Amino acid sequence: MRFMFFFFIFFCQLLFNIMMAIGIPESGTTGLILALKIKSSSTGVFILAMVGWAMWMILCVVGGFVVVKIHYHYRHSGYSVQKAQMEAGTAVAQNEGVRGAVVAGVKSSL
């Protein structure tokens, strides 16, 4: 379950990094589109925007490399989706908050 949680969170972070590297106008990002848009108006700002784009691209590449390495470790350590589902079910069943909610729901339905 920890691997699945990691993959979900890290995938969201990777998508955020890609969005920032693209630089969608009027979204507060400093990416490639913004840099190319302001190229003709100011050379200094263009250079700063390109530095920002380069940093976001480095984050994207390193993030992709990390996901590949963790996925390799995940596959070769004997984990599977079925094991993660069983672990998640066990964790939910052992959670006192979930047990209390189920008991309260059953009592209120009777």
Secondary structure, 3 states (H helix, E strand, C coil): CHHHHHHHHHHHHHHHHHHHHHCCCCCCCCCHHHHHHCCCCCHHHHHHHHHHHHHHHHHHHHHHHHHHHHHHHHHHCCCCHHHHHHHHHHHHHHCHHHHHHHHHHHHHHC
